Amino acid sequence: MINKPLNPTEPGAHSRWSSISLKEKFSAFAAAVVLTTALSAFLNLFMANFAFHGFGTILDDNAKCYRFQAAISQEAQAFNTYVRDKNEDTLKAYQLACDETSIALNAIPYSYETIGGDRYAKTWSIRNAYESYVSVRDKAASLESSSEDYVDSLYEAFGLQSYLSQYAGDLTALTLESGTSDYLQRLPVLRALPWCFLAFGAGLTWLVLRFTHLIRASVISPLEQLALLSRKIAKNDFSDPDLPARSDDEVGELVRAFNLMKRATASYITALQEKQEMAERLHQEELERVEMEKNLEATRLEMLKSQINPHFLFNTLNTIARMAQLEEAATTEKMITSLGSLFRYNLKTTESEVILARELRIVDDYLYIQQIRFGSRIQYRRRVEVDESSVLIPSFSLQPLVENAIIHGISKKEQGGMLHLHIWARRDQIILSVADSGAGMSRERLAELKAACGKRSTSKAGIGLGNIYKRLHMMYEDGELRIYSKENMGTIIQMRIPRKELGR
């Protein structure tokens, strides 16, 4: 016995629909959707091919004619420039313009069956005229201005250029006229097609909507009831009665299984909530422990600073500086003043970020002391391309890098070396570069140093460099510390931080 295909518009379709399985229901619905989609795609493809195939050819032909028209104009300009001033640049531009014109000419359609008699004749004239023009153009371009034939050849080339430009414009106009005629022929069909497709699409849409209504009544509505009850159970509300199972298909089986599982779910959710509360308490305790460790580290730092009496130290240095001034020891006075500035900055600066000018003053004080120590062995250059009075950088960041460059780089070479501090902006970043021409380091040592910075190991990276690396990555999401070095040639350390300015 052959089963009759289901038609949802027949009178007995509802009872038959209720008796079939979910697989058969969704197969019928999928078949209707696939049929509708396939027919719609076919009709759309037919309409698109009919509408755009001809128009694409028209637009492509117009574009090729316009390209040749522009190319011959550009070639004429390049030729005029080259014959007036012959050099490598004008020759290169002239040759490129000639190549473009040749390519554009060859791209123009040249089939009598495709483009018709008028356009074919015009294209034939252009091709023949261009061959004559090429020989005249090349001859004029090769002659020197002192040659007898120079002026005649030049004006002959100009005349052919004008002729080609005029014919290119005529060909473009013919192409536009041909495209317009083709469009007008297709226009009545294009106007009728949308209405035909609309009527056909309405019928297919009604069929899909009919199947959708049946699917909703027999499948989606029971599942929505299940979902509603599930949300209540998720809120620990088990007061609703069991759902009725009105069918014997898969949805009815699902409802009965759901009712059986509801009681067990109550105890399971209760246990799960208790477990979650315990996990939240543990997480909160972990956060408190981390915060306590951070506070302990800050306390240790403050205790370390408090071991030195800043007022006593500054007063003593000021007293020594005044004594040096009275004794007319200017160098000693300057060294003590610079040393006092260094101590004052290190002990009294609590901000995580300072303006660039403050860091640069500390670098100047530190370099003054080191230049007194090493003499002419240290040469210093500074190039600042940002507003140092407004740009913010991490405190205690430049002076440690300068100190590393002198101690580990320049001081290890008997003849000394150059220290170059360069600061500039690139888009939304500030780049601070400290470069030296000192001893540098081997590839192995450079790799070890980078690895130590990545692991934040101050024992191998050094306290100053390791501290700067950790602070950059803690303070800025996209902060970077880059190290470049080559043995016996020097080292470059770059800090890249987001651009921040005072008052913004």
C-alpha positions in Angstrom: 0.0 0.0 0.0 1.4 3.4 -1.0 0.9 6.2 1.5 -0.6 9.3 0.2 1.6 12.4 0.5 0.6 14.8 3.3 -1.2 18.0 2.2 -1.8 20.4 5.1 -4.7 22.1 3.3 -6.9 19.0 3.2 -9.8 18.7 5.8 -8.4 15.5 7.4 -4.9 16.8 7.6 -4.9 17.9 11.2 -5.8 14.5 12.6 -3.2 12.8 10.4 -0.6 15.4 11.3 -1.1 14.7 15.0 -0.5 11.0 14.5 2.9 11.1 12.7 6.3 11.2 14.3 8.5 14.3 14.8 10.8 13.0 12.1 8.0 12.9 9.5 6.7 16.3 10.6 10.1 18.0 10.2 10.8 16.1 7.0 7.6 17.5 5.5 8.4 21.0 6.8 12.0 20.8 5.5 10.8 19.6 2.1 8.4 22.6 1.8 11.3 25.0 2.9 13.8 23.4 0.5 11.3 23.6 -2.4 10.4 27.2 -1.6 14.1 28.1 -1.3 15.1 26.3 -4.4 12.4 27.8 -6.5 13.1 31.3 -5.1 16.8 30.9 -5.8 16.1 29.7 -9.3 13.8 32.6 -10.1 16.2 35.2 -8.5 19.1 33.7 -10.4 17.1 33.9 -13.6 16.1 37.5 -13.0 19.6 38.5 -12.0 21.2 36.8 -15.0 18.7 38.4 -17.3 19.1 41.9 -15.7 22.8 42.0 -15.0 24.3 39.9 -17.8 23.5 42.5 -20.4 24.1 45.4 -18.1 27.5 44.0 -17.1 28.6 43.8 -20.7 27.4 47.4 -21.3 29.2 48.7 -18.2 32.3 46.7 -19.0 32.4 48.1 -22.6 31.9 51.6 -21.4 34.7 51.2 -18.8 37.1 49.9 -21.5 36.4 52.8 -23.8 36.8 55.3 -21.0 40.0 53.7 -20.0 41.4 54.1 -23.5 40.3 57.7 -23.7 42.0 58.5 -20.4 45.1 56.5 -21.4 45.6 58.4 -24.7 45.2 61.7 -22.8 47.7 60.7 -20.2 50.1 59.5 -22.8 49.9 62.8 -24.7 50.7 64.6 -21.4 53.6 62.3 -20.6 54.9 62.7 -24.2 54.8 66.4 -24.0 56.6 66.4 -20.6 59.3 64.1 -21.9 60.2 65.9 -25.1 60.4 69.2 -23.1 62.6 67.8 -20.3 64.3 64.4 -21.1 65.5 62.7 -18.0 65.0 59.3 -16.3 61.9 60.2 -14.4 60.0 61.7 -17.4 61.2 58.7 -19.6 59.8 56.2 -17.1 56.5 58.1 -16.8 56.3 58.3 -20.6 57.0 54.6 -21.1 54.4 53.6 -18.5 51.8 55.8 -20.2 52.5 54.2 -23.5 52.2 50.7 -22.0 48.9 51.6 -20.4 47.5 53.0 -23.7 48.5 49.8 -25.6 46.8 47.6 -22.9 43.7 49.8 -22.9 43.5 49.6 -26.8 43.8 45.9 -26.9 41.0 45.5 -24.2 38.4 47.3 -26.4 35.9 44.8 -27.9 36.7 44.1 -31.6 34.2 41.6 -32.7 31.7 42.6 -35.5 29.0 40.2 -34.3 29.2 41.5 -30.7 29.6 45.3 -31.1 27.9 46.0 -34.5 29.0 47.8 -37.6 29.4 51.4 -36.3 31.5 50.5 -33.3 33.5 48.0 -35.3 34.4 50.7 -37.9 35.3 53.2 -35.3 37.5 50.7 -33.4 39.2 49.7 -36.7 40.0 53.3 -37.5 41.5 53.8 -34.0 43.6 50.7 -34.2 45.0 51.7 -37.6 45.6 55.3 -36.6 47.3 54.1 -33.4 49.8 52.0 -35.4 50.7 55.0 -37.5 50.9 57.2 -34.4 53.3 54.8 -32.6 55.9 55.0 -35.4 55.6 58.9 -35.5 55.6 59.1 -31.7 58.7 57.0 -31.3 60.5 58.9 -34.0 59.7 62.3 -32.4 60.8 61.0 -29.0 64.1 59.7 -30.3 65.1 63.0 -32.1 67.1 65.7 -30.4 65.7 69.3 -30.4 68.5 70.4 -32.8 67.5 67.9 -35.5 65.9 69.2 -38.7 62.9 66.9 -38.5 62.3 67.4 -34.8 59.6 70.1 -35.1 57.8 68.4 -38.0 57.8 65.0 -36.3 56.7 66.6 -33.0 53.7 68.4 -34.5 52.8 65.3 -36.5 52.7 63.3 -33.3 50.6 66.0 -31.6 48.1 65.9 -34.5 47.7 62.1 -34.3 47.2 62.4 -30.5 44.4 64.9 -31.1 42.9 62.6 -33.7 43.0 59.5 -31.4 41.5 61.5 -28.5 38.6 62.6 -30.8 38.0 59.1 -32.1 38.2 57.7 -28.6 35.5 60.1 -27.5 33.4 59.2 -30.5 33.8 55.4 -29.7 32.7 56.1 -26.1 29.6 57.9 -27.3 28.7 55.1 -29.7 29.2 52.6 -26.8 26.9 54.6 -24.5 24.3 54.8 -27.3 24.4 51.1 -27.9 24.1 50.3 -24.2 21.1 52.6 -23.9 19.4 50.9 -26.8 20.0 47.5 -25.3 18.7 48.7 -21.9 15.5 50.0 -23.5 14.8 46.7 -25.2 15.1 44.8 -21.9 13.2 47.3 -19.8 9.6 46.0 -20.5 10.6 42.5 -19.5 12.3 43.7 -16.3 9.2 45.6 -15.3 7.0 42.6 -15.7 9.3 40.1 -14.0 9.0 41.4 -10.4 5.2 41.1 -10.4 5.3 37.5 -11.7 7.9 36.6 -9.1 5.8 38.3 -6.4 2.7 36.3 -7.1 4.6 33.0 -7.3 6.5 33.9 -4.1 3.3 34.7 -2.3 2.0 31.2 -3.0 5.1 29.5 -1.8 5.1 31.7 1.3 1.6 30.7 2.2 2.6 27.0 2.0 5.5 27.5 4.3 3.4 29.5 6.8 0.8 26.7 6.8 3.4 24.2 7.7 4.9 26.6 10.3 1.5 26.9 12.0 1.2 23.1 12.3 4.7 22.8 13.6 4.1 25.4 16.3 0.8 23.9 17.5 2.1 20.3 17.7 5.8 20.9 18.7 6.8 24.4 19.7 3.9 25.2 22.1 4.5 22.0 24.2 8.2 22.8 24.2 7.5 26.4 25.3 5.5 25.1 28.3 8.5 22.8 29.1 10.9 25.8 28.9 8.6 27.9 31.1 8.5 25.3 33.8 12.2 24.7 33.5 12.9 28.4 34.2 10.7 28.2 37.3 12.6 25.1 38.4 15.9 27.0 37.8 14.7 29.6 40.3 14.1 26.7 42.8 10.3 26.9 42.3 8.8 23.4 42.1 5.2 24.4 42.9 3.7 24.0 39.4 1.9 20.6 38.7 3.2 18.1 36.2 2.6 18.9 32.5 0.0 16.9 30.7 1.2 14.6 27.9 -1.4 15.0 25.1 0.3 12.9 22.4 2.2 9.7 21.9 5.0 11.1 19.8 8.5 12.1 20.9 7.2 15.3 22.5 4.7 13.3 24.7 7.6 11.0 25.7 9.7 14.1 26.6 7.0 15.5 28.8 6.5 12.3 30.7 10.3 12.0 31.2 10.5 15.6 32.3 7.8 15.0 35.0 9.8 12.1 36.4 13.0 14.1 36.5 11.5 17.1 38.2 11.5 15.7 41.7 15.1 14.6 41.4 16.1 18.0 40.0 14.9 19.7 43.2 17.5 18.0 45.4 20.2 18.3 42.8 19.7 22.1 42.4 19.8 22.5 46.2 23.1 20.7 46.4 24.5 22.7 43.5 23.5 26.0 45.1 25.3 25.0 48.3 28.4 24.1 46.3 28.3 27.5 44.5 28.0 29.4 47.7 31.0 27.6 49.1 33.1 28.4 45.9 32.2 32.1 46.2 33.3 32.2 49.8 36.6 30.6 48.9 37.1 33.0 46.0 36.4 36.0 48.2 38.9 34.7 50.8 41.5 34.4 48.0 40.9 38.0 46.9 41.3 39.2 50.4 44.5 37.3 50.7 45.9 38.8 47.5 44.9 42.3 48.7 46.6 41.7 52.0 49.8 40.6 50.3 49.8 43.8 48.2 49.3 45.9 51.3 52.2 44.1 52.9 54.5 44.8 50.0 53.6 48.5 50.1 54.2 48.5 53.8 57.6 46.9 53.3 58.5 49.6 50.7 57.5 52.4 53.1 59.5 50.8 55.9 62.6 50.6 53.6 62.2 54.3 52.7 61.7 55.3 56.3 65.1 53.7 57.3 66.7 56.9 55.9 65.9 60.2 57.5 65.2 62.3 54.4 65.3 65.7 56.2 68.6 64.9 57.8 70.1 63.7 54.5 68.8 66.8 52.5 69.9 69.3 55.2 73.4 67.7 55.3 73.8 67.8 51.5 72.6 71.5 51.5 75.0 72.4 54.2 77.9 70.8 52.2 76.8 72.5 49.1 76.8 75.9 50.8 80.3 75.2 52.2 81.5 74.3 48.7 80.0 77.6 47.5 81.8 79.6 50.1 85.0 77.8 49.2 84.4 78.6 45.5 84.3 74.9 44.7 81.8 75.1 41.9 82.2 71.5 40.7 81.7 70.1 44.2 78.7 72.3 44.7 77.1 71.1 41.4 77.8 67.5 42.2 76.3 67.8 45.7 73.2 69.6 44.3 72.7 67.0 41.7 73.1 64.2 44.3 70.5 65.9 46.5 68.1 66.2 43.6 68.5 62.5 42.9 67.9 61.5 46.6 65.0 63.9 46.9 63.3 62.5 43.8 63.8 58.9 44.8 62.6 59.3 48.4 59.8 61.8 48.0 58.2 60.8 44.7 55.1 58.7 45.4 53.3 59.0 42.1 53.3 56.1 39.7 53.4 58.6 36.7 55.2 61.9 36.4 55.7 64.4 33.6 58.6 63.7 31.3 60.4 66.9 32.3 61.0 65.7 35.9 62.5 62.4 34.7 64.8 64.3 32.3 66.1 66.6 35.0 67.0 63.6 37.1 68.8 62.0 34.1 70.7 65.3 33.7 71.7 65.3 37.4 72.8 61.7 37.2 74.8 62.2 34.0 76.5 65.3 35.5 77.8 63.2 38.3 78.9 60.3 36.0 80.6 62.7 33.6 82.6 64.2 36.4 83.6 60.6 37.3 84.4 59.3 33.8 85.3 62.6 32.1 85.3 62.6 28.3 84.7 58.9 28.1 80.9 59.6 28.3 79.3 61.6 25.5 75.6 62.4 25.7 73.0 63.3 23.2 69.3 63.9 23.8 66.5 64.3 21.2 63.0 64.9 22.6 60.2 65.2 20.0 57.3 65.5 22.4 56.1 68.2 24.8 58.1 67.2 27.9 56.1 69.5 30.1 52.8 67.6 29.5 53.6 64.0 28.5 53.3 61.5 31.4 55.7 58.5 31.8 56.3 56.0 34.7 58.3 57.4 37.5 61.8 56.0 38.1 62.0 54.7 34.5 64.6 56.6 32.5 67.4 57.0 35.1 67.8 53.3 35.8 68.1 52.6 32.0 70.7 55.4 31.7 72.5 53.9 34.7 72.5 50.4 33.1 73.9 51.9 29.8 76.8 53.5 31.6 77.7 50.8 34.1 77.2 47.7 31.9 78.0 49.3 28.5 80.1 52.4 28.2 82.3 52.0 31.4 83.5 48.6 30.2 85.1 50.1 27.1 88.4 51.9 27.8 87.7 54.6 25.2 84.1 55.1 26.6 81.3 55.7 24.2 78.1 57.7 23.2 74.8 57.7 25.1 71.8 58.7 23.0 68.4 59.4 24.6 65.6 59.7 22.0 61.9 60.2 22.8 59.2 60.5 20.2 55.5 59.8 19.5 54.0 57.3 17.1 50.2 57.4 16.7 48.9 56.7 20.2 52.2 55.6 21.8 55.2 57.3 23.4 58.6 55.6 22.6 61.5 56.2 24.9 64.8 54.9 23.6 68.1 54.7 25.5 71.0 53.6 23.2 74.7 53.3 24.0 77.8 52.4 21.9 79.2 50.3 24.8 80.3 46.7 25.2 76.9 45.3 24.2 76.2 41.6 24.8 76.3 38.2 23.1 73.3 36.6 21.6 73.2 34.1 24.4 73.2 36.8 27.1 70.6 38.8 25.2 68.3 35.7 25.0 68.8 35.0 28.7 68.0 38.6 29.6 64.8 38.6 27.5 63.7 35.3 29.0 64.4 36.6 32.5 62.3 39.7 31.9 59.5 37.5 30.5 59.6 35.4 33.7 60.0 38.6 35.8 63.2 37.3 37.4 65.1 40.2 38.9 68.1 37.9 39.8 69.0 37.5 36.1 67.5 40.7 34.5 68.7 43.0 37.2 66.7 44.9 39.8 66.4 48.1 37.8 65.5 46.5 34.4 63.4 43.8 36.0 61.4 46.3 38.0 60.7 48.5 35.0 59.6 45.5 33.0 57.1 44.4 35.7 55.8 47.9 36.2 55.2 48.5 32.5 53.1 45.3 32.2 51.2 46.1 35.5 50.5 49.8 34.6 49.6 49.4 30.9 47.8 46.8 29.0 49.9 47.3 25.9 53.1 48.4 27.5 56.3 47.0 26.1 60.1 46.8 26.9 62.2 45.9 23.9 66.0 45.1 24.0 68.4 45.1 21.1 72.1 44.5 21.5 75.2 43.3 19.6 78.5 42.4 21.2 81.1 45.2 21.0 78.6 47.5 19.2 76.2 48.6 21.9 72.7 48.2 23.3 69.3 49.8 22.7 66.4 49.6 25.2 63.0 50.9 24.2 60.0 51.6 26.4 56.7 51.8 24.5 53.7 53.1 26.6 50.3 54.6 25.7 50.4 58.3 25.1 49.0 60.2 28.1 49.2 63.9 28.7 48.7 66.1 31.8 45.1 67.3 32.1 43.6 64.8 29.7 
